[in-house]
């Protein structure tokens, strides 16, 4: 029987690349004050161009504005308005913009079918190295948001980043923490297992993660995580076909959002969907498009979001 591998046909809107964090491996951010913010008219032009391209998911991905900044409220309002605009134009928004307050998450729940935040690694030791200048990468803060998503019944995506200075035990501790929260709230759709991939814009020359380790990590992650959580891998960061297929054989079943540009890893382009589909077909897999919210969570959506989701099925 052909095994199904899923993906979401997505497009990323970036409200701003400005970020008060300075992770040494980041290829996305610019310093505060060095980027103009996306406007709603600009976003509408982009979304209008997408309406005939079978794109369903609009990922709202932003640099972070400090919670105490005078710009925090206008930044958050822009994110909310972008989600509202995407809904009005028939798309399904998924927001990932860093740690949010309970109130902010509650508001965004009204205009998002799902949300996300990478845990990255549970260990606090990285706050002395790659996260030295990234206060929002504090693990308890990120765990708090994942838990708040459960309390608010928000379908959620989180993940682990490998190869940024952690040790092996940190992987299992991080995955167990995610599993524990899911067992309590049942809200985590996917866990992304993402290898660090050296890009041209980052400050640190931390080498790319050894991809040969990834299949065995996936196999153990599949043992740790509840069966109801999908394991996702980013195919553009696993360019060797043999490694990619080994990862699928080990238990990964989703390839995430695939669009014209990976904003977080801009040096690593996706294969075309045709080429990716043919690659998987030759290996006995079928590539199937999915929505950014899984069917078991439709009941958590408000009436408006639920109806739009059903219309997109």
N, C-alpha and C positions, 0 to 999 in steps of 0.2 A: 504494500500500500504506500502511495506517495505521501511523504511527510510534508506538512505545510509549514512554511516560514513566512512570517508576517512582516509588514512594514507600513508606515504611514507616509502618504504623499503630502509633503509639508512645505511651507514657505516660512522663512523667519523674518519677522519685523523687529528691528532694533530701535527702541525709543532713544537710547543714547549709549555710546561706548564709554562714557565717563564713568569711573569707578574709584571709590575712596580706598578700596583694597588694592594691594600691590603684591599679588602672588608672583613668585619669581619665575614660574613656568607659564604665565598667561600670554596668550597670543591674541587676546580680544580687546583688552582695556586701553583707554587713554587717560591721561591725568584730568582731574576735574577742571573745567573751564576751557578744555582743548577740543571740544566737539559741540557742534550744533545739534539740537534735539530734533527728532523727527516730528513733523507737523501732521495734523489730521488730513489736510488736503494732499500732502505728499503720500501719506499712507493710502488714501482713497484711490489715487492714481495707480499705485502698485497693485492694490487689491482688485481693481477693475480689470487690469491686465490678466489676472489669474482666474477670473470667473469662468473662462472657457477651457481651462487646462486640467480639469478633473482634480484640482487640489482641494483637499478637505481641511487639513489642519493648518492653522496659523499659530506658529510658535512666537510668543512675545518673549524675547530674550534681551535682558538689559544689564548694563553696568549698574552698580549699586550707588545710591545716594545715602549718605549717612543719616541714621534715624533722627539725629538732632539738627540736621541742616535745615535752613529756611527753604531749601529747594525740595525737601522731602514731599510735602503735600502736592506741589505742582507736578512733580515726577510721578507720584502715585496716581494722580488724576489723569495724567496722560496715558498711563498704562491701562487704567479703567476705560478711558474713552476709546483707546485702540481696540480693546476687546469688544466693546459695544459696537464699534464700527464694523468689525469683522463679522459679528453676529448679524447685523443688519444686512450685510452683503452675502449672507448665506454660508459663511465659514464657521468652523468650530475652533475656538481659541483654547490654547494651552499656554499658561504663563509660568515662566521660570526666571525670577528676577532677584534671587537672593532671599535671605531671611526677612520675613514680614511679621508684623504684629498680628495678634489674634483678630483684632478688628479689621485690619487690612485684608487678611485672608477671608474673613467672613464677607466682606464687600466683594472681593474678586470671585468668590464662589457663585455670585449671581450672574456673572458674565463669562465663566469658564466651565468647560465640560470636564477638565482635569487640570492639575497643576503639578509642578515638580521642583525639586531641589536636590542637588548632589550632596550626599553626606561626605564624600571623598574618603576620609579616613577618620576613625574614631579616636585615634591616639592624639593626646595633646602635645606630644613631642615636636610635631611639625610647626607648632606656634613659635618654636625657637629657630626654625630654619626657613622652609619655603613659605610659611604663613606668618613670618615675623611681622610683616607690615600688612596683615590681612585680618583685622579683628573679627570680621563676620565669619571667618572660617573656624571659630571656636566650636569644637564639637558639641558641647551641651546646647549651644544656641541653635545649631542645625537640627539636632535631635528634637529640640523643642518644637521647631516648625513642622517636622514630620509627624510629631504627636498631635499638634494642633490640627493638622489636616485630617487626622483620624477622628478627633473630637467633632470636627465640623462636617464629617462625611464627604470629604473631597477626594475623589479618585486621584491617586498620587503616583508619581514616578520619582525614584531616587537612585543612587548608584555609588559605586566605589571607583576611585581613580588609583591606578597602580603605577608604581615606579617614581614616587615623589619623595622618597626617603624613609618610608615606613618599613617595618619588618613583616615577615610572613604571618606571625600571630596577629598582627593588626588587621589583616584581611579577614580572618575568621571572627575576630571580635566585632568588627564593623558589620559583617553579615549577620551575626547573631543578634546584634542590637536592632537591626532592621527587621529581622524575623520576629523578634519579641514584640515590637510595636505592631506588626501586622497581625500577630495572633491576638492582640488586645482589641484592635479596631477593624481589621479586615479591609484596609483601604489601599494597600499598595498594589498597583497594577503590575509594575515592572521594576526590576533592578537592572541598571546599566552596569556592565563590567567593562570599564574603559581603560585601555593602556595609555600611559603618558606617551605622547609622540612629539619629539623635538621639532619646534617650529622656528621660523626666522625672526619672529618679533619678541620672543621671550628674553628676559634678562639672564636667566640661568642657563647653563649649557648641560643641565641634567640630561643624560642620554635617554633615548626612547626605551620603553619597557621591553624586555625580552619576550617576544610573542610566543616563543616555544613553551613558555610557562602557562599560557592562557588556557589551553584546553583542560589541563588538570585542575586549574582554579575553577573553571566553569563546572567541572564534574563535582567538585566538593561543594561549591555554592549550591548546586542542585540538591545536594543532600541536606544542607543547612536550611535553605529557604523553603517555606511551605509550597506545596505543588501549585497553589492558586496564584503564585507570583511568577510572572514570565521573566525569563532571563534575556536581556537585550545586549547585543554587541554592535559597535559601530563599524560597518564593513569597510569604510574608507580608511580606517586606522589599522586594518588587517589586510594589507595589499597582496600578500602571498596567498594564492588560491588554496594551497594545501592547508595552511594554517586556518583559513576561514572555514573550510569544510570540516576540519578537525574540531573547531569550536562548536559547530552545529551538531556534530556527532556526539559531543560531550554534554549537550543539553541546552544550548542557546537556541531559541526559537523565534526571536524577533530582531529586526535590523534597525528599528527606530525610525525617526523621521528622515526621509531622503528628499533632498531638494537641490537647487542649483549651487548652493554654497554652504559649507559647514562653517558657521561664523566663529565657533570656538577653536576650530582647527583649520584655518583657511588654506594652509599649504597642502591639505590632503583632500583631493577631490573624490567625489563618489563616482562609481561606474554609472553609466546610463542604466535606466531600469531595464531596457532590452538586454543589454549585456549581462547584467546581474541575473535576470530571469533565466537567460540561456545557460549561464554558468551553473545555477542551481538545478535547472531541469536536467542537465547532463549528469548531475550527481544524484538524481533521484528525489529532488525536492521541488515543491511548487511554491512560487512566490505569490502571496496573496495580500492585497491592500486591506488595511483595517482603519478604523476610526481612532481618534485620540482618546476615546473613552470606551472601555470594554463593556459588552452587553450586561454583565452581571451588576454593573453600577448604574444602569439607566434609571433605576428606582431612586437613586440619590439626587437626581437632577430635578430642578424646578420644571414646571410645565413647559415653559418657553424653550429651555435648553433641551428637554426631552423630545419635544416635537421636532425641533430642528435636527437633532441627532437621528431620529427615526427617518426623517426626510432624506438624510445623507446616506442611509444604509443602501 
